[in-house]
Amino acid sequence: MVKSSLPDYLVYREYRFSPDKPYITFLQHAENPAVLNMPHFHNYIEIGICHHPKGSVFLEGQTWPLLSEGFFLVPPFASHFSQPDEDSDSSEIDYFYFDPKLLMECVFPGFLSTAKAVSFPAGIPFLYPSREYPLLNRLLSCIVDELRSPGGGLPASINGLILAFFTELDALKAGRETYDQPRAAILPALHYLNGHYMEETSCRTLADLCGLCSGHFRRAFKTNTNLTISQYVNRLRIEAACGRMLQSEDSILDIALSVGFCSYSAFHGTFKALLGTSPRQWRNAHRRIHKDTIRHLPYREVKSARHISP
């Protein structure tokens, strides 16, 4: 583990789960060095299992090498992103996103109100090597095997294995203080922006959603994202545009207007300032990525799972 500086900014990504499925999976998602991967946080638990690791994962100001045997866990609202080495081929990572409260409702219908809230102590590990956490890794391996079985596995079996996994994980929390989640205070505004980034939204509207005055909201927003509201919205728009440039043949102008920019020049200037290249150059470079890699990009798969931010 190496200490690294905090990211210059953070964006919020939200995942919506179906009522009877407390998880979303991206099996063998290809991490490519050229693919945009903004520092971000989200509202549920993320777990990653890396195959042929050639890179690092950045978690709350610390840099960790991707594990060849084991997994990494990202608590809700923790800042993070993963990045393969620039001089290597893409790494493949199995990603899992879990909603433990929904899991309890699926396994024990009608008892959601009595389910213990899921919290993460400040000292809980981010990385779980197989040799140090053999049971957790075996349970996760069983979950993957079940998901890859014909038909995607039996829901009752998958939910039971996930419940066993989190029960074992819960045993690690004994005696630790609760993981702080200050970013939750602005969550209503972040949720709204993920669905309305292509529109103009006032600070007052966002502050009202969070039950804060405008001045307090501005300070809380800047503290938790390292961005002003307009800077944050522009990053959402650029990320959305990148996803659409990879997935469609639409013109760059049409994409720019669809994500909320008023003109091509405004889009071009913002894009180049953030990514250091023009939209056309970025798109052409990404078309060299094999179609199988593009098929596993989270922009497409998450969108099909009703991910608000492409």
C-alpha positions in Angstrom: 0.0 0.0 0.0 1.2 3.5 -0.9 -0.2 6.8 0.3 -1.3 9.0 -2.6 -2.9 12.4 -2.8 -6.6 12.7 -2.7 -8.3 12.9 -6.2 -8.8 16.4 -7.6 -12.5 15.7 -7.8 -15.2 13.0 -7.2 -18.3 12.1 -9.1 -21.3 10.1 -7.7 -22.5 7.0 -9.5 -25.8 5.4 -8.5 -26.9 1.8 -9.1 -30.5 0.8 -9.0 -31.4 -2.8 -8.1 -34.5 -4.7 -9.1 -36.7 -5.6 -6.0 -35.9 -9.3 -6.3 -32.2 -9.0 -7.1 -29.9 -7.3 -4.5 -26.8 -7.4 -6.7 -25.4 -6.2 -10.1 -22.5 -8.0 -11.7 -20.0 -7.3 -14.5 -18.1 -10.5 -15.0 -14.7 -10.2 -16.7 -15.1 -6.5 -17.3 -12.0 -5.3 -19.2 -10.1 -2.4 -17.6 -8.3 -0.6 -20.4 -5.6 2.1 -19.8 -7.2 4.4 -22.4 -10.8 4.1 -21.0 -12.0 7.1 -19.0 -12.3 6.1 -15.3 -13.1 9.1 -13.1 -12.6 9.0 -9.4 -16.0 8.4 -7.9 -18.1 7.0 -5.1 -21.4 5.3 -5.1 -24.3 4.2 -2.8 -23.6 0.5 -2.4 -20.9 -2.0 -1.7 -18.4 -2.8 -4.5 -16.3 -5.9 -4.7 -13.7 -6.6 -7.3 -11.9 -9.8 -8.2 -9.0 -9.2 -10.6 -7.7 -11.7 -13.2 -4.2 -11.2 -14.6 -3.7 -8.0 -12.5 -1.7 -5.2 -14.1 -2.5 -2.1 -12.2 -3.7 -0.4 -9.0 -6.8 0.5 -7.2 -7.0 3.9 -5.5 -9.1 3.9 -2.3 -9.6 6.9 0.0 -6.2 8.5 -0.7 -4.2 5.2 -0.7 -2.9 3.2 -3.7 -3.0 -0.6 -3.6 -1.7 -3.1 -6.2 -4.4 -5.2 -7.7 -4.4 -8.6 -6.1 -3.7 -11.8 -8.2 -5.4 -13.9 -5.5 -8.1 -12.2 -3.5 -10.5 -9.3 -3.8 -10.9 -5.7 -2.9 -14.0 -4.2 -1.2 -15.1 -0.6 -1.4 -17.6 0.6 1.2 -20.5 2.9 0.3 -19.5 6.5 -0.3 -15.7 5.7 -0.3 -13.8 7.5 -3.0 -12.0 5.1 -5.4 -11.1 4.1 -9.0 -9.0 1.4 -10.6 -6.4 1.9 -13.3 -4.4 -0.6 -15.2 -0.7 0.1 -16.0 -0.3 2.3 -19.0 2.2 0.0 -20.7 0.2 -3.2 -20.2 -2.8 -4.8 -21.8 -6.2 -4.5 -20.1 -6.9 -6.3 -16.8 -10.1 -8.3 -16.4 -12.0 -7.7 -13.2 -15.2 -9.3 -11.9 -17.2 -6.5 -10.4 -20.1 -7.0 -7.9 -22.4 -4.3 -6.4 -24.5 -5.3 -3.4 -27.4 -3.8 -1.5 -27.3 -5.7 1.9 -30.7 -4.2 3.0 -32.4 -5.4 -0.1 -30.6 -8.8 0.4 -32.2 -9.1 3.8 -35.6 -8.4 2.4 -35.2 -11.0 -0.3 -34.0 -13.7 2.1 -36.4 -12.7 5.0 -39.5 -11.1 3.4 -41.3 -8.7 5.7 -38.4 -8.3 8.1 -36.6 -5.4 6.5 -37.4 -3.1 9.3 -35.6 -5.3 11.8 -32.5 -5.9 9.6 -29.3 -4.6 11.1 -28.0 -1.6 9.3 -24.8 -2.3 7.3 -21.9 -0.1 8.4 -18.2 -0.2 7.8 -15.7 0.5 10.5 -12.9 3.0 9.7 -10.2 0.3 10.1 -11.8 -2.5 8.0 -9.5 -3.7 5.3 -9.9 -2.8 1.7 -7.9 -5.7 0.3 -8.6 -9.4 1.2 -5.8 -11.7 0.0 -6.8 -15.4 -0.2 -4.2 -16.6 2.2 -5.4 -14.2 4.9 -9.1 -14.5 4.4 -9.7 -18.0 3.0 -13.3 -18.4 3.9 -14.4 -15.0 2.5 -12.6 -15.8 -0.8 -14.2 -19.3 -1.0 -17.6 -17.9 -0.5 -17.0 -15.3 -3.1 -15.7 -18.0 -5.5 -18.9 -20.0 -4.9 -21.0 -16.9 -5.8 -19.1 -16.4 -9.0 -19.5 -20.1 -9.9 -23.3 -19.9 -9.3 -23.6 -16.8 -11.4 -21.8 -18.5 -14.3 -23.9 -21.6 -14.2 -26.5 -22.2 -16.9 -29.3 -19.7 -16.6 -27.3 -17.4 -14.3 -27.8 -19.6 -11.2 -30.6 -20.0 -8.7 -31.6 -16.8 -7.0 -32.2 -18.5 -3.6 -28.7 -20.1 -3.8 -27.0 -16.8 -4.8 -28.8 -14.8 -2.1 -27.9 -17.4 0.5 -24.2 -17.4 -0.4 -24.2 -13.6 -0.4 -25.8 -13.6 3.0 -23.2 -16.0 4.3 -20.4 -13.8 2.8 -21.7 -10.7 4.6 -22.2 -12.6 7.8 -18.6 -13.6 7.8 -17.5 -10.1 6.8 -19.6 -8.7 9.7 -17.4 -10.7 12.1 -14.4 -8.5 11.2 -16.2 -5.4 12.4 -16.2 -6.2 16.1 -14.7 -3.5 18.3 -14.2 -1.0 15.4 -15.7 2.5 15.1 -18.2 3.1 12.4 -16.9 4.1 9.0 -17.7 7.8 8.5 -20.0 8.6 5.6 -20.2 12.5 5.4 -20.9 12.4 1.7 -24.4 11.0 2.4 -25.5 14.5 3.4 -25.5 15.7 -0.2 -26.8 12.4 -1.6 -30.2 13.7 -2.6 -28.5 16.4 -4.8 -26.1 13.9 -6.3 -29.0 11.6 -7.1 -30.8 14.4 -8.8 -27.8 15.5 -10.8 -27.2 12.0 -12.1 -30.6 12.1 -13.7 -30.7 15.7 -14.8 -27.1 16.6 -15.7 -28.2 17.6 -19.1 -30.4 20.3 -17.7 -29.7 23.6 -15.9 -30.3 23.3 -12.2 -30.0 26.0 -9.6 -28.0 25.7 -6.3 -31.2 26.5 -4.4 -33.0 23.5 -5.9 -30.2 21.2 -4.9 -29.9 22.7 -1.5 -33.6 22.3 -0.9 -33.4 18.6 -1.8 -30.8 18.2 1.0 -32.6 20.4 3.5 -29.7 22.9 3.6 -29.4 26.6 3.0 -27.6 27.5 -0.3 -24.4 28.6 1.4 -24.1 25.5 3.6 -24.9 23.3 0.6 -22.2 24.9 -1.5 -19.6 24.4 1.2 -20.7 20.8 1.8 -20.7 20.0 -1.9 -17.2 21.5 -2.5 -15.8 19.7 0.6 -17.2 16.3 -0.5 -16.5 16.4 -4.2 -13.6 18.9 -4.5 -15.7 20.6 -7.2 -18.1 23.4 -7.6 -21.6 22.4 -8.8 -20.9 23.5 -12.4 -17.6 21.7 -12.5 -19.2 18.6 -11.2 -22.0 18.8 -13.8 -19.5 19.2 -16.6 -17.7 16.1 -15.5 -20.9 14.1 -15.6 -21.7 15.5 -19.0 -18.2 14.6 -20.3 -18.4 11.1 -18.9 -21.8 10.6 -20.5 -20.5 11.9 -23.8 -17.5 9.5 -23.7 -19.9 6.6 -23.1 -22.0 7.6 -26.1 -19.1 8.2 -28.4 -18.0 4.6 -27.7 -21.5 3.1 -28.2 -23.0 5.0 -31.1 -22.3 6.5 -34.4 -24.0 9.8 -33.5 -22.2 12.9 -34.5 -20.1 14.6 -31.8 -22.3 17.7 -32.1 -25.5 15.7 -31.5 -23.8 14.0 -28.5 -22.6 17.3 -27.1 -26.1 18.8 -27.3 -27.7 15.7 -25.9 -25.6 15.7 -22.7 -26.4 19.4 -22.0 -23.8 21.6 -23.8 -25.2 24.5 -25.6 -22.7 24.4 -28.5 -19.9 22.3 -30.0 -17.3 24.9 -29.0 -18.4 24.8 -25.3 -18.2 21.0 -25.4 -14.8 20.9 -27.2 -13.3 23.4 -24.8 -14.5 21.5 -21.7 -13.6 18.1 -23.1 -10.0 19.2 -24.0 -9.5 20.9 -20.6 -10.5 17.8 -18.7 -9.0 15.0 -20.9 -6.2 16.8 -22.7 -7.4 15.8 -26.2 -10.2 16.7 -28.6 -13.4 14.7 -28.6 -12.6 13.5 -32.2 -9.1 12.3 -31.2 -10.4 10.6 -28.1 -13.1 8.8 -30.1 -10.8 7.6 -32.8 -8.3 6.3 -30.3 -11.0 4.3 -28.6 -12.2 2.7 -31.8 -8.9 0.7 -31.7 -10.3 -1.1 -28.7 -11.5 -4.6 -29.6 -15.3 -4.9 -29.8 -15.2 -7.5 -27.0 -13.7 -4.9 -24.7 -16.3 -2.4 -25.6 -19.0 -4.9 -24.9 -17.8 -5.1 -21.3 -17.5 -1.4 -20.7 -19.7 -0.3 -17.7 -21.3 2.5 -19.7 -23.4 0.0 -21.6 -23.9 -2.7 -19.0 -24.7 -0.3 -16.2 -27.1 1.6 -18.4 -29.0 -1.6 -19.1 -29.2 -2.0 -15.3 -30.7 1.5 -14.9 -27.5 3.2 -13.9 -28.3 6.9 -13.8 -24.8 8.1 -14.8 -23.6 6.5 -18.0 
